[in-house]
Amino acid sequence: MSSTPYLSELVTSTLAGRSGSLADNMTKNNALLFRLQKKDNLKPFSGGRSIIEELEYAENSTFQRYSGYETLNIAPSEVFTAAEYDIKQAAVAVSISGLEQLQNSGTEAVIELMESRLKNAERTMINNIAADLYSDGTADSGKQIGGLQLLVADDPTTGTVGGIDRASWSFWRNVSYDCTTDGGASATGSNIQQYMNAVWLQLVRGTDRPDLIIADNNFYKLYLESLQAVQRVASNEMADAGFTSVKFMDADVVFDGGYGGNAPDNHMYFINSNYLKWRPHKDRNMVPIGPERFSTNQDATVQLIGVAGNLCLSNAFLQGVLKD
């Protein structure tokens, strides 16, 4: 039993009050999530054993030109399928022992201690989810969120994404361009725009095109070096959100490197955010998991903060990666 009667109410109410802010801070600390939020592509789901994204993968095969009484093709066309994504879970614990409660006696002292631990737990959750959004989803025996290294893969001809085998279905493959193999030389400040053009042109479908390009330290540096000072057009929206960015065509080129950066080395991801969604469960989006827990054999109180969901793709061939 907790030695401080008011503690359980304090922990639970404080966490509940901060949960909305925690979810919001996660988007503000990750350029990809920020863009998805701005495009209204943070789509909570309400239940089920998995997350389903419906896909339009083919045109209607009955289109034909005809004359007069010519027979028309009225056969059914299979044009839709669905990708199925597993629900991935993560949690962080905030705890306080009975001794710490006694040592920090008084409501104000306990609140100060818990505030420090809550802030640390929030940073821990944000940093790890931000890292997972670039992952290949294999950490912890596949319990990790499937990030960009899975959805926009270096080798898009292999592997299974959303239950669909990329070796069998070409529509489910992203564009991948290797500077050395496809371009003939490693990326430099003098050739990186040429390589970016090569990727970009494969990802334009009418008005559909990438709106976000995420770069690691080196590729962002090379792109900056390729620009004349008068050509450095910044994105006001991304800058206002705290992200260092410039423009390529009309897409924001965002730096996600530096200390604690998560973008893989020598990579640029060309993202069309119309087809990428962050899908948290509506009841598990950076919120407390159940009531506080009192240890049965320890003098301690624990509260968990959790998230459940996944990053989901609904169009692969309009996404691209430039790598070296």
N, C-alpha and C positions, 0 to 999 in steps of 0.2 A: 504494500500500500504506500502511495506517495506520502512523504512527510509534510507536504505543503498542500492543503486541501484545495486552494484556489488554482493550483498549477495546471491541472488538466483543462480547466475552462480557459485559462490564459493561453496555453499552447494551441488548443483547437481554434479558439476565436481569432487569435493572431494569424494563424495560417490561413484560415478561411478568408480573412480580410485581405490577405496578400496574394491569394491565388490568381485573381484576375490580372494583377500587376505582373506576376511572374510570367504568365502566358504572353502578355504584351511585351515584356522585356526580352523574351526569347526571340520574337520577331525583330525587335529593334537591334539585336546583337548578331543577326545573321542576314546578309544581303538577300539570299534566296528567299527566306521566309518573309522578309519585309516586302519583297516584290509580290509574293503570292498573296499576302494580306492586302496589298494595294489593288491587286487584280480580283479581289474577292474569291481567291482560290484556297482559302483556309476553310475546308468543308468538314465540319464534325459529322460523324455518323452515329446512329442511335443504337445499333446492336447487330447481332448476327455473328456467325462463326468466322467471318473474314470480311474484307473490304472489297467491294466490287466496283470496277470502273468499266462502263460500257464503251465499246470501241466500234467505230465505223471503219472497216478495213478494205472495202471494195466498192466499186460503182455498180449500179443496177445493170445487169447484163442484158436486159430486154430492149435497150435503146436500139432503134433501127430507123433507117430512112426508107420510106415506102412511097408507092404511087397507087392511087385509085383503090381497088378492092383487094389489094395484096394482103395476105394473111399476116397478122401481127403476132409477135411473140409475147405470150401472156404467162410464161412460166415463172414461178416464184424465184426470187433472187436472194441468195444468202449474202447479206451485206454487213451484218452486225455480229459481233462476238463480245466477249468480256474478259478482262484481266482480273485475276483474283489475288489479292495481297493479304498476307498474314497480319494479324494484329500483334504488334511488338510492344513490349512493356518495359518500363524502367522506373526506378524509384530511388529516393535518397532519404535517409533517416535523420531526424533531429531528436537528440536525446539529452536528458539531464538526470544525473544521479541524485539520490537523496542527500549525499554529502555535499554536493555542489549547491543544492538548495539551502542547506544549513549554512554553508560558508558564504553564500550570497543572500543572507536573510534580508527580508524586507521586499515588498512588492517591486519597488523601483530597481533594486539590484538584480532580481530574477529577470525582470523584463529586459534589462540591459544585456544580460548573459544570453537570453533566448534570442534577442534581436540579432546579436552577433552571429549566433549559430544559424539562424534563419537566413541571413544574408549570405553566409557561406554556402548553405545548402542550395540556395537559389543560383548562385554563381556556378556551383558544381553541376547542377541540372542543365543550365543554359549552355555551359561549355561542352558538356558531353553530348547533348542533343545536337548542338551545332557541328561537332566533329562527326557525329553519326550521319548527318545529312550529306557528307562527302564519301561515305563508306561504301564497301561492296557488300555489306550486310552479313559478313561471315563471322564476326567476333562473337565470343561467348556461345559457340556452337550454333550460330545462325539466329541468335535471339536479338541481334542488332537490327536497327532500322536499315532498310535498303536504300542507300544514298546514291549520289551521282555516279560513283564508280560502278555501280550495278546498273542503274537505269540508262546512263549515257556512257556505255562501256568503251574501253580502249579497243577491244575486239568484239564487235557487235554480232558476229556470226556464230557465237557459241553462247551456251548458258540459257537458263530459263528465267524469265521475268514475268511476274504476275501469272504464272502457270502456263505461259506460252513459250515454246521452244524456238529460240531465234535461229537455230540451224535449219529449221523447217519452214519458217515464215519470214520472208524477206521484208514484209511491211512493218515488222516489229524490230527492225534494226536501225539504230541511229547512224549518223555520219561520223566517221573517224578518219582523221588525217594526221599522218606521221610526217613531221618535218623532214627527217632524213630519208625515209623510205619513199614517201610520195612527192616531197618537194625537192629532194636531191642534196640537202645540206641542213645542218642543225640551225635552229632559229637564231637570228641575230637582229639587231636594230634595223638593219638594211633590208631584211627579207620578211620580217614577221607580218607586215601588212599584206604582202603578196600571199602568204599562207592563210591569213585571216580571210582575205577575199575568196580564196579557193573553198574554204569551209562555208562562208556566208552564202555564196551563190548556190550551193546545194540545198540550202535551207529556206529558200524563198518560194512561197506559193501564193502568187497574187499579192494581197496585202498581209498575208501570214508570213511572219519572219521573226527571227530572234529579237527579244527586247532586253535581254540581260546576258552579259558575258562576264564570267567569273574567272579571274586569273590568279595564279600563285605569284610569289615574289619575283621570280626571274622573268616570266612572260609579261607581267605588268611593267617591269622595268624596261624590257626590250620595246614594248609598245610605246612607252613614254619617250624613249630615245628616238623612236622613229618619227615623232611629231615635231613640227616647228612650233615655237611658242604661240604664234598667232592661230595655230590650228587646234590648240588645246581647249576644246569646248567641254565644260563641265556640266554634269547633271544637277540642276538645282534641287530636285526632289531627293536624290540619293545623298547629296551633300547635306541637306537639311536634316536628314536622318542620321548623319554622322559617318557615312561611308565615303572613302576616298574613291573618286570615280572620274572618268572622262568618257567621251563618246566615240563609238565606231559606227559609221552609218547613222542610224538613229537609235542604236542600242547603248545602254549604259555598260561601260567596262569597269568592273568593280574589283578592287584589290582585296583579296582575302588571304593575306600572307602575314608577314611580320611575326612578332612574338605570339605564339598560340594560334597562328593561322592554320587553316584546315585543308585548303585546296592542295591536292597532290602536286609534287614538284613538277615543273615544266608542263603544266596543263592549262588550257583555257576551255571552259565549258560555254557553249553557245546555247542558251536556254530560250525556248519559246514557252513562256510561263502560262499560256492559255491551256496547255495540256499537261501541266504538272500541278499536283495538289498535295497539300499537307492535310491528312485526314486523321485528326485525333478523335477519340470517343468523346461524346458530348459531356459525359460524367467523369472523364479522367484526363483533363487537359491542364496539367500542372496544378492539381488540387490535392488536399489532404485525402489520404486513403483511410476511410473509416474513422472510428474514434481513436483517441490516444490508447496506447497499450502499456499496461503495467506488467513488468516482468514478474513471473511466478516465483523465481528463485533469486532475484536481485532487487536491490532498492533503487529502482530507476524507472523513468517514464520515457516512452518513445512515441514519436508521431512520424508517419511516412508521408512524403510528397510523391505523387506518381503521375505518369503519363502513359497512355496507351494509344497506339495508332501507327501510321506508316506514311511514307512519302510515296505517292501513287502517280503513275504515268499513264496517259491515255492516247498519246501519239509519239512514236519513237523516231520516225524518219524526218521529223522537223526539229530534232535535237542534234547537237554535234559536239565533238571534242577535237581540239587541236593539241597534239602532244609531241614530245621530243624524247 
